[in-house]
């Protein structure tokens, strides 16, 4: 039986870490040829590609800075030149910066919004003509906090993911009927190493399924939207164990670390800074 994505080309930003690598393995196992981007660690990215290729999956690696003006068009041109076409775009890479109110500056605001919202928008715009030719599909990796901005020390991050949700819905209309555009919104994806049993228990009480998710849960959701949902577009699929059903009035499981005004905000970067996958690791 032929694989469902045989010979299709999938571009995955942040495709060499955590959720991104899991998505890459899932799509590659279905036959897709992979174009994977990384931002900072070439050595880590090369090791990830070796692991992916050891499973018999074809993958090429690209250095890419989402926040850099003009980088989207250059990346798409390079991918089309080397692969000849593009069928799938996964906007997975993002940054997650600790930005307590009172210490937020324009540089951090711009970095978060440029990477998590502007970058995906212009990458989609640059890829749209190629995707129209193949009847392609786009999946953006958003976050539970795009709809529920409960992280008091990371408001710009919540804003960026809310913007990505709006981009998803707006471009689903603008690019129909040739291209489908959807998003996956992860909830808690694994526990951070420094989480106490009390904090774990507090979080689990907020999740109807009673457990954190994992990268495979997100990859399966992405694969569903790409391969098994041809009549679905403009949707934000929550993969959070049911937590988004809770009508919360306050954040109950996250306590921001105390930080003096002299300290610099902490930034985490890389593949899909979603929920606990990058926010707490």
C-alpha positions in Angstrom: 0.0 0.0 0.0 1.5 3.4 -1.0 2.2 5.8 1.8 -0.3 8.7 2.1 2.2 11.5 1.7 4.5 9.7 -0.7 6.6 12.2 -2.7 5.0 15.2 -1.0 7.3 17.9 0.3 6.8 19.3 3.8 8.5 22.3 5.2 8.6 22.3 9.0 10.1 25.3 10.9 11.8 24.3 14.1 11.6 20.7 12.8 14.7 19.4 14.6 13.6 19.8 18.3 10.8 18.4 20.5 7.4 18.8 18.9 8.9 19.8 15.5 11.0 16.6 15.4 8.0 14.5 16.3 6.0 16.1 13.5 8.9 15.4 11.1 9.0 11.8 12.1 5.3 11.4 11.7 5.1 13.0 8.3 8.3 11.4 7.1 7.0 7.9 8.1 3.9 8.7 5.8 6.3 9.2 2.9 6.9 13.0 3.0 10.2 14.5 2.0 11.2 17.0 4.7 12.7 20.5 4.7 13.5 21.3 8.3 14.6 24.6 9.7 16.7 25.4 12.8 17.8 28.8 14.2 20.6 28.5 16.7 22.2 25.1 17.2 23.6 23.6 14.0 25.1 20.6 15.8 21.9 19.7 17.5 20.0 20.1 14.2 22.4 17.8 12.4 22.1 15.2 15.1 18.3 15.3 14.8 18.5 14.9 11.0 20.7 11.9 11.4 18.1 10.3 13.7 15.3 11.1 11.3 17.3 9.8 8.3 18.1 6.6 10.2 14.4 5.8 10.0 14.6 5.9 6.2 13.2 9.4 5.9 14.6 12.0 3.4 15.4 15.3 5.1 17.3 18.5 4.3 18.3 21.1 6.8 18.0 24.9 6.5 19.2 27.8 8.8 16.3 30.2 9.2 15.5 33.2 11.4 11.8 33.8 11.6 12.2 37.4 12.8 14.6 38.6 10.1 12.9 40.6 7.3 13.1 39.0 3.9 14.1 35.6 5.3 10.8 34.0 4.4 11.0 34.6 0.6 14.6 33.4 0.6 13.7 30.2 2.4 10.8 29.3 0.1 13.0 30.0 -3.0 15.7 27.7 -1.7 13.2 24.9 -0.8 11.5 25.1 -4.3 14.8 25.2 -6.0 16.0 22.0 -4.3 12.7 20.1 -4.1 10.8 21.5 -7.1 7.6 21.9 -5.2 5.9 22.4 -1.8 2.8 20.6 -0.5 2.8 21.2 3.3 3.9 24.0 5.5 4.1 23.6 9.3 4.7 26.8 11.2 6.1 25.3 14.4 9.1 27.3 15.6 8.5 30.0 18.2 10.1 31.7 21.1 8.8 31.9 24.7 10.1 34.8 26.8 9.5 35.6 30.4 8.3 39.2 30.4 6.8 40.3 33.8 4.7 43.4 33.6 6.9 46.4 34.3 10.0 44.8 32.8 8.7 44.4 29.3 10.7 46.3 26.7 10.2 47.0 23.0 13.0 44.6 22.0 11.4 41.6 23.7 8.0 42.6 22.5 9.2 42.8 18.9 11.2 39.6 19.1 8.2 37.6 20.4 5.7 39.1 18.0 8.0 39.0 15.0 9.0 35.3 15.6 5.6 33.9 16.6 3.2 35.9 14.4 4.9 38.0 11.8 7.3 35.3 10.7 4.6 32.7 10.1 2.4 35.2 8.2 5.2 36.2 5.8 6.3 32.6 5.4 2.7 31.6 4.4 2.5 34.5 2.0 5.8 33.6 0.4 4.7 29.9 0.1 1.2 30.5 -1.1 1.8 30.4 -4.8 3.7 27.1 -4.6 1.1 25.6 -2.3 -1.7 26.6 -4.7 -0.1 24.7 -7.4 -0.1 21.5 -5.3 -3.4 22.0 -3.5 -1.4 22.2 -0.3 -2.1 22.6 3.4 -0.8 24.6 6.3 -0.8 23.8 10.0 0.3 26.5 12.5 1.3 25.4 16.0 -0.4 27.8 18.3 -1.0 27.4 22.1 -3.8 27.0 24.7 -2.9 30.5 25.8 -3.8 32.0 22.4 -7.4 31.8 23.6 -6.8 31.9 27.3 -4.1 34.5 28.1 -3.6 33.3 31.7 0.2 33.6 31.9 0.7 36.9 33.8 4.4 37.0 33.3 4.2 36.2 29.6 1.5 38.4 28.2 3.4 39.2 24.9 3.6 35.5 24.2 -0.1 35.1 24.7 -0.7 38.0 22.4 1.6 36.4 19.7 -0.4 33.2 19.8 -3.7 35.0 19.7 -2.4 36.8 16.6 -1.4 33.4 15.1 -4.9 32.1 15.6 -6.3 35.2 13.8 -3.8 34.6 11.0 -4.9 31.0 10.7 -8.6 32.0 10.4 -8.0 35.0 8.1 -5.7 33.1 5.7 -8.0 30.1 5.6 -10.6 32.4 4.0 -8.1 34.2 1.8 -6.4 31.1 0.5 -9.5 28.9 0.0 -10.3 26.8 -1.9 -6.8 25.9 -3.1 -5.1 25.8 0.3 -6.4 24.7 3.7 -5.1 26.5 6.8 -5.6 25.1 10.3 -3.8 25.3 13.7 -3.1 22.9 16.6 -3.1 24.4 20.1 -1.2 22.3 22.6 -1.8 22.4 26.3 0.6 21.0 28.9 3.2 18.9 27.0 5.3 17.0 29.6 6.3 18.4 33.0 9.4 20.5 33.5 12.2 19.0 35.5 12.0 21.5 38.3 8.2 21.0 38.9 7.4 19.9 42.4 4.8 17.2 43.1 2.4 19.8 44.4 2.7 21.8 41.2 2.2 18.7 39.1 -0.9 17.8 41.1 -2.3 21.3 40.8 -1.9 21.2 37.0 -3.4 17.7 36.7 -6.5 18.9 38.5 -7.1 21.3 35.7 -6.8 18.6 33.0 -9.9 16.4 32.6 -7.8 13.6 31.2 -5.6 13.8 34.2 -2.2 13.7 32.5 0.1 16.0 30.5 0.4 15.4 26.8 3.5 14.6 24.7 5.0 15.5 21.4 3.4 12.5 19.7 -0.1 13.8 20.6 0.7 17.0 18.7 2.2 15.2 15.8 -0.9 12.9 15.5 -3.2 16.0 15.5 -1.1 17.6 12.7 -1.2 14.4 10.7 -5.0 14.2 11.1 -5.5 17.7 9.8 -3.2 17.0 6.8 -4.3 13.5 5.8 -7.7 12.8 7.2 -9.6 16.1 7.3 -9.9 17.4 3.7 -13.1 19.3 4.5 -11.6 21.1 7.5 -10.1 24.6 7.3 -9.9 27.7 9.6 -9.9 25.6 12.7 -7.9 25.8 15.9 -7.7 22.2 17.2 -7.0 22.1 21.0 -4.9 19.2 22.1 -4.8 19.8 25.8 -6.5 16.9 27.5 -9.7 19.0 27.8 -8.2 21.8 29.8 -9.5 24.5 27.5 -13.1 23.5 28.4 -12.4 24.8 31.9 -13.7 28.4 32.3 -10.8 29.6 34.4 -10.8 33.0 36.0 -7.2 32.9 37.1 -4.0 30.9 36.5 -3.8 28.2 39.1 -0.7 26.3 38.3 2.0 28.7 37.2 3.8 31.0 39.6 6.3 33.4 38.0 9.7 33.4 39.6 10.5 36.5 41.6 12.7 38.8 39.5 14.2 42.1 40.3 14.2 45.0 37.8 17.9 44.6 37.3 17.5 41.0 36.1 17.1 40.4 32.4 14.0 38.5 31.2 14.6 34.8 30.5 14.2 33.7 26.9 13.6 30.2 25.7 13.9 29.6 22.0 13.6 26.7 19.5 11.0 24.4 18.2 7.5 25.2 19.3 7.7 27.0 22.7 4.3 25.6 23.5 2.9 24.9 26.9 5.4 23.0 29.1 7.3 21.7 26.1 9.4 24.9 26.0 7.8 27.2 28.4 9.0 25.3 31.4 12.0 23.4 30.2 
